[in-house]
Amino acid sequence: MESPQSPRRKVKPKALAIVCGLALLVIWLLWSLLSPLVGDDVMGSRSDSEAVDPGIMYGISLANHQPKRFVVKSGQAFGSVLDRLGVDYPSISTLLEKGKEHFDPRRWRAGDVYWVFSTKDSLGRADYFVYESSKTSYVVFGLRDSLFVRSVERPVTIKEREVTGVVTSSLYQTLESQDVSPAVAIRMSEIYAWTIDFFRLQKGDRFEMIFEEHFVDDTVFVRTGNILAVRFVHAGKALYAYYYDNASVNVRDYYDLEGESLRRAFLRAPLEFGRISSRYTMKRFHPVQRRWKAHLGTDYAAPKGTPILSTAKGRIIAARYTSANGNYVKVKHNGTYTTQYLHMSRIKRGIKPGVWVEQGEVIGYVGATGLATGPHVCYRFWKNGVQVDALKQDLPKTESLPKTEMSNFLSSIVAIRAQLEALSAEG
């Protein structure tokens, strides 16, 4: 008698689907792991010519090197940094000799930035050293087989910028509120130093200006360039200044539309910035002597140590100390004009009787010596031997633009003049 056959067990559809899914997953995983081993033609992957460029920094390819930024620490010597990077002293000496025209280790100081480019392999060997000598230049040192030093100048882009403003407190603050470099305020005060007393600006004075800014990599600000044109409205009067440069006739200055130079024989003030604390008057209560008397000068208050400038070219006729004037300097400019500067903290070294000084040259520093209650300079002005109020003088002009240059000057400012007038109209 035949034994009965065991009944077949039916496979459920759900279990079958799970098994198939697992099998497909295993196949996909194997394919993923093995695919990098398959040739480019089979896989259609990126060819060598289409590989991503790792980039270049300071002319050094980043394919095999990793850059790292450092800042020079106080007391840290250039040679000691290279020594820690594994550069021996004979090589350091060779680098300094090769780079003596490009790099002076005496100018290396705390806060300067340098980069080290090390190999990406397990050794991490420093192959290149880059020192940022300025915003516009850097020095590259090759540290290994081929020792070399080269200096590189970054290309600088010059852009024009337009700025307008109304003076509410000071020119400096008005420009600062528009993220304009303080150098522009200083430069503008220099341009108008003979025609505008910046200690007497009035609320509502306004200006329109076009000037240059220098950038590296087209975005990194480096410095301000020339101020090209300005219209400054002071006390209701518009004063124009256009920059004109013609080296062939030795002309480089600022002129108005009539070709008149903005320069005068005298600066309006002996300080670049400060405030008037006391004016010329025939009757003032003296803060030290505690009595009424004439004050035959103009007091400019400023922090101790602020440079004091000779307002015109001339010869020093006195530079000494007295109990009333403190440290003071007196300058004779010609047969008509003489100026005096009182209460200096100190007289600049080399300023003594007989020495000639130029307009704008530093002759001393603000202080409170003599009969003074706080740091300031008392500026006194003589005309034909008589003390007068310097702020009320119609100061003599210097030479205007030569007539032979007028047509060239007017032609050169056509575009910038139209640009400035458009700004004025917008204001």
TILUMSE-555939 format. One line per field, with one value per residue (C-alpha): residue in three letters; x, y, z. Coordinates in steps of 0.5 Angstrom, whole numbers, plus 500, padded with zeros to 3 digits. Example, Ala and Ser with C-alpha at 12.3 -4.5 7.8 and 13.67 -1.06 7.14 Angstrom:
BEGIN
type: (Ala|Ser);
c1: (525|527);
c2: (491|498);
c3: (516|514);
END
This chain:
BEGIN
type: (Met|Glu|Ser|Pro|Gln|Ser|Pro|Arg|Arg|Lys|Val|Lys|Pro|Lys|Ala|Leu|Ala|Ile|Val|Cys|Gly|Leu|Ala|Leu|Leu|Val|Ile|Trp|Leu|Leu|Trp|Ser|Leu|Leu|Ser|Pro|Leu|Val|Gly|Asp|Asp|Val|Met|Gly|Ser|Arg|Ser|Asp|Ser|Glu|Ala|Val|Asp|Pro|Gly|Ile|Met|Tyr|Gly|Ile|Ser|Leu|Ala|Asn|His|Gln|Pro|Lys|Arg|Phe|Val|Val|Lys|Ser|Gly|Gln|Ala|Phe|Gly|Ser|Val|Leu|Asp|Arg|Leu|Gly|Val|Asp|Tyr|Pro|Ser|Ile|Ser|Thr|Leu|Leu|Glu|Lys|Gly|Lys|Glu|His|Phe|Asp|Pro|Arg|Arg|Trp|Arg|Ala|Gly|Asp|Val|Tyr|Trp|Val|Phe|Ser|Thr|Lys|Asp|Ser|Leu|Gly|Arg|Ala|Asp|Tyr|Phe|Val|Tyr|Glu|Ser|Ser|Lys|Thr|Ser|Tyr|Val|Val|Phe|Gly|Leu|Arg|Asp|Ser|Leu|Phe|Val|Arg|Ser|Val|Glu|Arg|Pro|Val|Thr|Ile|Lys|Glu|Arg|Glu|Val|Thr|Gly|Val|Val|Thr|Ser|Ser|Leu|Tyr|Gln|Thr|Leu|Glu|Ser|Gln|Asp|Val|Ser|Pro|Ala|Val|Ala|Ile|Arg|Met|Ser|Glu|Ile|Tyr|Ala|Trp|Thr|Ile|Asp|Phe|Phe|Arg|Leu|Gln|Lys|Gly|Asp|Arg|Phe|Glu|Met|Ile|Phe|Glu|Glu|His|Phe|Val|Asp|Asp|Thr|Val|Phe|Val|Arg|Thr|Gly|Asn|Ile|Leu|Ala|Val|Arg|Phe|Val|His|Ala|Gly|Lys|Ala|Leu|Tyr|Ala|Tyr|Tyr|Tyr|Asp|Asn|Ala|Ser|Val|Asn|Val|Arg|Asp|Tyr|Tyr|Asp|Leu|Glu|Gly|Glu|Ser|Leu|Arg|Arg|Ala|Phe|Leu|Arg|Ala|Pro|Leu|Glu|Phe|Gly|Arg|Ile|Ser|Ser|Arg|Tyr|Thr|Met|Lys|Arg|Phe|His|Pro|Val|Gln|Arg|Arg|Trp|Lys|Ala|His|Leu|Gly|Thr|Asp|Tyr|Ala|Ala|Pro|Lys|Gly|Thr|Pro|Ile|Leu|Ser|Thr|Ala|Lys|Gly|Arg|Ile|Ile|Ala|Ala|Arg|Tyr|Thr|Ser|Ala|Asn|Gly|Asn|Tyr|Val|Lys|Val|Lys|His|Asn|Gly|Thr|Tyr|Thr|Thr|Gln|Tyr|Leu|His|Met|Ser|Arg|Ile|Lys|Arg|Gly|Ile|Lys|Pro|Gly|Val|Trp|Val|Glu|Gln|Gly|Glu|Val|Ile|Gly|Tyr|Val|Gly|Ala|Thr|Gly|Leu|Ala|Thr|Gly|Pro|His|Val|Cys|Tyr|Arg|Phe|Trp|Lys|Asn|Gly|Val|Gln|Val|Asp|Ala|Leu|Lys|Gln|Asp|Leu|Pro|Lys|Thr|Glu|Ser|Leu|Pro|Lys|Thr|Glu|Met|Ser|Asn|Phe|Leu|Ser|Ser|Ile|Val|Ala|Ile|Arg|Ala|Gln|Leu|Glu|Ala|Leu|Ser|Ala|Glu|Gly);
c1: (500|503|504|500|504|505|501|504|505|502|507|503|503|505|511|513|513|518|523|523|524|529|533|532|535|541|542|542|547|552|551|552|558|561|559|566|570|566|569|567|564|560|557|557|560|564|571|577|577|570|573|571|577|579|581|587|589|595|597|598|593|589|589|594|595|591|591|591|591|595|596|603|603|607|614|614|620|619|625|622|615|619|623|617|614|621|625|632|636|641|634|631|638|637|630|631|637|633|627|631|628|621|621|624|623|624|617|614|609|604|597|600|597|600|598|601|600|601|601|594|598|599|606|602|609|609|611|609|609|605|605|600|605|599|592|594|600|603|609|610|616|617|620|622|626|626|627|624|621|616|612|605|601|594|590|586|580|578|570|567|562|557|555|551|549|547|551|547|553|560|562|566|559|555|560|561|553|554|559|564|572|574|580|574|573|580|581|575|577|584|581|577|582|583|576|571|573|570|570|564|560|552|547|544|550|550|555|555|561|564|570|574|575|580|578|582|578|573|569|575|575|583|583|580|582|582|576|574|569|565|559|559|554|556|552|548|554|556|563|565|572|574|580|585|591|596|603|606|605|606|599|595|590|583|579|572|569|573|579|581|585|581|588|590|596|593|589|583|585|592|588|585|579|577|572|573|572|574|574|577|574|576|573|573|573|580|578|585|586|579|578|576|581|582|583|587|586|582|582|581|580|583|585|592|598|593|598|599|600|603|597|602|609|614|620|620|622|620|620|620|616|614|609|603|604|607|610|609|612|611|612|613|610|612|612|605|603|605|602|603|601|600|600|603|604|611|614|616|623|627|623|627|628|631|628|623|617|611|604|601|607|607|610|608|602|596|597|595|602|602|595|591|585|585|588|587|592|591|592|594|594|598|597|602|604|597|593|587|581|584|577|575|581|580|586|590|589|595|596|590|590|594|589|592|590|582|580|583|580|573|573|576|570|564|562|564|560|554|554|555|549|545|546|545|538|536|538);
c2: (500|506|512|518|524|530|536|542|548|554|560|566|572|577|573|573|580|581|576|579|586|584|581|587|591|587|587|595|595|591|595|602|599|596|602|606|600|601|605|612|610|605|609|616|619|626|625|628|634|636|635|641|646|646|653|658|662|667|663|657|651|648|641|639|644|646|654|656|663|666|673|675|675|680|679|673|673|672|667|663|662|659|655|652|650|646|650|650|656|656|656|662|666|664|666|673|674|672|677|683|687|685|683|687|683|689|691|685|686|684|684|682|676|671|664|657|652|645|639|635|628|625|629|636|639|647|648|656|661|668|674|680|686|691|690|691|687|680|676|669|664|658|653|647|644|651|656|663|669|674|680|680|687|686|689|695|698|705|707|713|715|720|723|729|731|737|739|738|738|737|735|729|726|727|723|718|717|715|710|715|714|719|721|724|729|731|732|736|740|741|743|749|750|757|759|756|756|749|751|756|751|753|748|747|748|742|739|735|731|726|722|716|709|704|697|690|684|689|689|690|697|699|707|713|717|724|728|730|735|739|744|746|751|755|761|761|761|756|754|750|746|742|737|739|735|737|735|738|745|743|744|740|743|745|751|754|755|761|758|761|757|755|756|763|765|763|758|759|756|753|746|741|740|743|748|756|757|764|770|776|782|788|786|779|777|773|766|766|773|774|781|784|786|785|778|780|773|767|761|754|748|741|735|736|734|736|738|746|748|755|758|761|760|764|765|763|770|767|760|760|760|766|766|769|766|759|755|760|761|767|767|773|771|778|785|785|779|776|770|767|761|761|756|750|743|743|746|742|740|744|750|756|763|763|757|757|754|752|753|747|745|743|748|745|742|744|745|749|752|760|763|758|754|748|745|750|754|762|764|772|775|782|786|792|791|792|786|784|779|773|771|778|778|778|773|774|769|765|764|762|758|760|763|758|753|755|752|745|746|747|741|736|738|738|731|731|738|735|730|735|739|733|731|739|739|732|736);
c3: (500|498|503|502|499|504|502|499|503|498|498|500|495|500|502|495|494|500|498|491|494|498|492|488|494|494|487|487|493|489|483|487|490|484|479|481|478|471|466|464|457|460|466|462|468|468|464|467|462|466|473|478|479|486|485|485|491|491|484|488|486|491|488|492|498|503|505|513|515|521|524|527|534|538|539|533|529|521|522|528|524|518|523|526|519|518|514|516|517|511|507|511|510|502|502|505|500|494|497|500|494|496|503|509|516|520|517|519|525|530|527|520|516|513|510|510|504|506|502|503|504|510|511|511|509|508|501|500|505|503|507|505|505|504|501|494|494|497|497|496|498|495|501|498|492|489|494|491|493|488|490|486|485|485|480|482|480|480|481|481|487|488|495|497|504|508|514|521|526|522|515|518|521|515|511|516|516|509|510|506|509|514|508|504|509|510|503|502|508|504|498|501|506|503|502|507|515|517|524|522|518|518|519|512|508|503|498|492|490|485|488|486|490|489|490|489|486|484|491|497|498|499|499|496|490|487|489|482|483|489|489|496|498|505|508|501|496|492|491|486|485|479|479|473|472|466|467|461|464|471|473|478|482|484|480|479|473|471|472|479|484|490|494|498|501|507|510|514|520|523|525|521|525|532|534|535|543|543|538|536|541|544|551|554|561|561|565|568|570|572|569|562|557|549|546|540|537|535|540|537|542|540|544|547|541|535|530|529|522|519|515|510|507|511|516|523|527|534|537|545|552|556|562|558|551|554|548|542|535|530|523|518|511|508|509|510|514|520|524|531|535|542|548|545|549|545|539|533|533|528|529|531|528|521|519|513|513|508|508|512|515|522|527|534|538|541|549|555|557|559|561|559|562|557|551|545|540|540|533|532|525|524|517|516|524|526|530|526|526|522|520|517|512|505|504|498|492|489|481|477|471|465|460|455|459|460|453|455|462|460|455|460|465|461|463|470|470|467|472|478|476|475|483|484|481|485|491);
END
